[in-house]
Amino acid sequence: MSTDMWTDDYRRMSYIAITCHFTETDFRLVGKTLTTAVFPVEDAKTGKNIRRELVRLLVNGFGLEPSSLSRIVWVTDQGSNIVKALEPYKRLSCLDHVINTVLRHGLDKDALSADAPDIGETITAAKSVVRFIKQSGLAAQLSKTVLQMGETRFSTVHLTLKSVREIYNELYEKLQSRAEEVRMDNIAPDLLDFLISFLEPFYAAQRELEGDKYTTLNLVCLWNEKLKKHCQPISTDNPQQAFLRQRHSELLKQKVKIHMLHKVALFLWPNFNKLKKMTPTEVSEVHAHVRTLLEEEDEGGEATATTLENEEDEAHTSTLSPPAAKRKRTSFFGEWENEDDDDDVPVQDEVNLYISQKHAMADDRDLLGWWRINSSIYPKLAKLARSVLCIPASSSSSERVFSAAGRTIDQRRTSLKPGTVDAILFLHDDLTLTLTLTIV
C-alpha cells in the first residue's frame, strides 16, 4: 500500500489517501484508491495520530484484521511523521522522492557556491529568465514553449534547461531587441549542454519508477547502480562538473537504501536472475531469503500448502520452455543482464531450477505475464512474484489522487462534504481502471 497527505487550497482541510496495489489471480497488476479521508482537524499530524488514523480506516472502514496489518508493505515518502507512523510495519521509501531529495540537495545554489559557482548561477539565471518570459508576454512570440521549474519537483530543472537550450539563439535575439540580453549573461550554452546531459538519467529514472501499469520494484537496484555509475567523474569534466558528479554520487549513497525486497524483485526478473553485479555473498543472501519466503508461504495454511503441492507435481510433469536462442545483450541495463554462456546451476529445488534455465521474454515490461505463462513450471515462485512484484517503487499513485482532488475541490466547489470528495475520487479511480482494462 502507499499513503500520503495533502491539504486543499481553499478550506485548508487535510486529507490522507490510501492506495492498494495487488496482483489478480490472472497476474494482472492493479492499483486501487481505497480512500481519501479527512484527517481529524483536532489532531496534530504526529506519527502516533497518523498511525491511529490509518489503522482506523483499514480495520473499521475496510474490515481488515488488525493482525493482518503486519503483512502489508507500505511505500511512502520520507516525511518524518509518516516514517514514525509506520515504524511497527514494513515500509519502503518512495524512490521518486529519494531521487528528488538527491537533486534538491545536489543542485542547491548555496552548496554549489564554493566549488561550482558557474553551475549554480546557470540554473538560477535560467529559472529567472523563464519567469521573466512568462510575466512579460514574450512567451507568445517564441517558436517553442519554455518550461518553468517546479518549486518542489527538481526533475523539472532538466525540462527547464532543455527548453531554454532548444531556443537559446532565438531567445537571445528577442531579449537583445528589447535591450535586455543581459538576462542571458550567466547562461552559458556549454554548461546548459552539460547539465541537460547530466540530469537526463535522473529524469528518466523518475519517470520510469512512477509507472503504475507495469512492475517497478524490480527496477530499483538497476537504476540505483546506473545513476551511481553516471555520477562518477570522467576525463572530460572540468573541476566544477566533476564536483557536481561527485556530490550527487555521495548523496545517492547516503539517501538510497536498498531493501532485500528490491533485490528479490530483481531476482524475479528472468533476464537478471543471475544478479550478476552483486557479490557472491549478496547473491546467497537473496537466494536464502527467497527460500525463506517460499517456506513462509507453505506454512500459511493447509489449503495453501496443498495447492502448492499439487501445482508442484504438475510442474514436474510439464515440459520446460525450450532454451532461448542466443542473443546479444541489448538492454539499457546490459551489464546486469544474463549472458548465454553463464554457468548452469545444479537443479535441487524450484529456485535452482529457475536459475539454471535460460529464459526468453517477449516483452521486458510484461514481467507478470511471463510468470503467468510459466506458473505451472515454477508454481511457488510465481505465487511469490504475485506478492512481491505488485509493490510499487514509488508512492506516485497516492500523489495522483491528490492531483485529482485538486481539480475536484476548486473555487466553485468548496462546499463539497468530505464524504462526497472521497466518493468522487473513488469513482474517478474506478472509472479510470475500468477504461484501462477495457482498452487492454
Residue pairs with C-beta under 8 A, 6 or more apart in sequence:
1 18
1 19
1 20
1 21
1 34
1 72
1 73
1 74
1 75
2 18
2 19
2 21
2 74
2 75
2 76
2 94
2 392
2 394
2 395
2 397
2 398
3 16
3 17
3 18
3 19
3 54
3 74
3 76
3 82
3 395
3 398
4 16
4 17
4 76
4 77
4 82
4 395
4 398
4 399
4 401
4 402
5 14
5 15
5 16
5 17
5 39
5 45
5 50
5 79
5 82
6 14
6 15
6 17
6 402
6 405
7 13
7 14
7 15
8 15
8 405
8 406
8 409
9 406
9 409
10 409
10 410
10 411
10 414
11 409
11 414
13 38
13 41
13 418
14 38
14 39
14 41
14 45
15 36
15 37
15 38
15 39
15 402
15 405
15 418
15 421
16 36
16 37
16 38
16 39
16 50
16 53
16 54
16 57
17 33
17 35
17 36
17 37
17 398
17 401
17 402
17 405
17 425
18 33
18 34
18 35
18 54
18 57
18 58
18 398
19 31
19 32
19 33
19 34
19 395
19 397
19 398
19 401
20 31
20 32
20 33
20 34
21 29
21 30
21 31
21 32
21 390
21 391
21 392
21 397
22 30
22 32
22 390
23 29
23 30
23 368
23 386
23 387
23 389
23 390
24 30
26 372
27 368
27 369
27 371
27 372
27 375
27 382
27 386
28 368
28 437
29 212
29 213
29 214
29 215
29 368
29 389
29 390
30 390
30 433
31 212
31 392
31 397
31 433
32 429
32 430
32 433
33 397
33 401
33 425
33 426
33 429
34 57
34 58
34 62
35 57
35 61
35 62
35 422
35 426
36 401
36 402
36 405
36 421
36 422
36 425
36 426
37 53
37 57
37 61
37 418
37 422
38 418
39 45
39 50
39 53
40 49
40 53
43 49
43 53
45 81
46 81
46 84
47 80
47 81
47 82
47 83
47 84
47 85
47 87
48 84
48 85
50 81
50 82
50 84
50 85
51 84
51 85
51 86
51 88
54 85
54 86
55 66
55 69
58 64
58 69
59 65
59 66
59 69
69 89
70 88
70 89
70 90
72 89
72 90
73 90
73 91
73 92
73 261
73 391
74 86
74 89
74 90
74 91
74 92
75 91
75 92
75 93
75 94
75 391
75 392
75 393
75 394
75 395
76 82
76 83
76 86
76 91
76 93
76 94
76 395
77 93
77 94
77 97
77 395
78 93
78 94
78 97
78 98
78 101
83 91
92 259
92 261
92 262
92 391
93 257
94 393
94 394
94 395
94 396
95 205
95 209
95 220
95 223
95 256
95 393
95 394
96 206
96 209
96 210
96 393
96 394
96 395
96 396
97 394
97 395
98 255
98 256
99 155
99 202
99 205
99 206
99 209
99 227
100 152
100 153
100 154
100 155
100 206
101 251
101 255
102 202
102 248
102 251
102 252
102 255
102 256
103 154
103 155
103 157
103 199
103 202
103 248
104 154
105 111
105 251
106 244
106 247
106 248
106 251
107 120
107 123
107 154
107 157
109 120
109 121
109 123
109 124
111 247
112 119
112 120
112 243
112 244
113 120
115 239
115 240
115 243
116 240
116 241
116 243
116 244
117 240
118 188
118 191
118 240
119 191
119 195
119 240
119 241
119 244
121 186
122 186
122 187
122 188
122 191
122 192
122 195
123 157
123 161
123 195
124 186
125 183
125 184
125 185
125 186
125 187
126 160
126 161
126 164
126 187
126 192
127 148
127 149
127 160
128 183
129 164
129 171
129 175
129 183
129 184
129 187
130 146
130 147
130 148
130 149
130 160
130 163
130 164
131 148
132 138
132 183
133 139
133 142
133 146
133 171
134 146
134 148
138 174
138 175
139 145
139 146
141 174
142 167
142 170
142 171
142 174
143 167
143 170
144 163
144 166
144 167
145 163
146 160
146 163
146 164
146 167
146 171
147 156
147 159
147 160
147 162
147 163
148 156
148 160
149 156
149 157
149 160
150 156
155 199
155 202
155 203
155 206
155 207
157 195
157 199
158 195
158 196
158 199
158 200
158 202
158 203
159 203
161 192
161 195
161 196
161 199
162 196
164 171
164 187
164 192
165 189
165 192
165 193
165 196
168 187
168 189
168 192
171 184
172 181
172 184
175 181
175 183
175 184
194 241
198 230
198 241
198 244
198 245
201 226
201 227
201 230
202 227
205 223
205 226
205 227
208 216
208 219
208 223
209 216
209 219
209 220
209 223
209 393
209 394
209 396
210 216
210 394
210 396
212 392
212 396
212 397
213 436
214 365
214 366
214 367
215 265
215 367
215 368
215 389
215 390
216 392
216 393
216 394
217 261
217 262
217 265
217 388
217 389
217 391
217 392
217 393
218 265
218 266
218 268
218 269
218 272
218 367
218 389
219 393
220 258
220 262
220 265
220 266
220 393
221 258
221 262
221 263
221 265
221 266
222 266
222 272
222 333
222 336
224 252
224 256
224 258
225 277
225 336
226 332
226 333
227 248
227 252
228 249
228 252
228 253
230 245
231 245
231 246
231 248
231 249
231 252
232 245
232 249
233 241
233 242
233 245
233 246
234 245
237 245
260 285
260 286
260 289
261 388
261 391
263 275
263 278
263 282
263 285
263 286
263 289
264 286
264 289
264 290
264 293
264 384
264 388
265 388
265 389
265 391
266 272
266 275
266 336
267 273
267 275
267 286
267 287
267 290
268 367
268 371
268 381
268 384
268 385
268 388
268 389
269 367
270 338
270 354
270 359
270 361
270 370
271 331
271 337
271 338
271 359
271 361
271 364
272 333
272 336
272 337
272 338
273 338
273 354
273 355
273 359
274 338
274 342
274 355
275 282
275 283
275 286
275 336
276 335
276 336
276 337
276 338
277 335
277 336
278 286
287 351
290 351
290 381
290 384
291 349
291 351
293 384
293 387
293 388
294 350
294 351
294 380
294 381
294 384
297 304
297 308
297 380
297 383
297 384
297 387
298 304
298 305
298 308
298 380
299 305
308 379
308 380
308 383
311 375
311 376
311 379
311 380
312 350
312 379
312 380
314 376
314 379
315 350
315 376
315 377
315 378
315 379
318 376
318 377
320 357
320 377
321 357
321 359
321 360
321 374
321 377
323 357
323 358
324 340
324 358
324 359
324 360
325 360
326 340
327 340
329 337
329 339
331 337
331 364
338 358
338 359
340 358
344 356
345 352
345 355
345 356
346 352
346 356
347 353
347 356
350 378
350 379
350 380
350 381
351 381
353 377
353 378
354 378
354 381
359 370
361 367
361 370
363 369
367 385
367 389
368 385
368 386
368 389
371 378
371 381
371 382
371 385
371 386
371 389
372 382
374 382
375 382
375 383
401 425
401 429
404 425
404 428
404 429
405 421
405 425
408 416
408 421
408 424
408 425
408 428
409 416
409 421
416 424
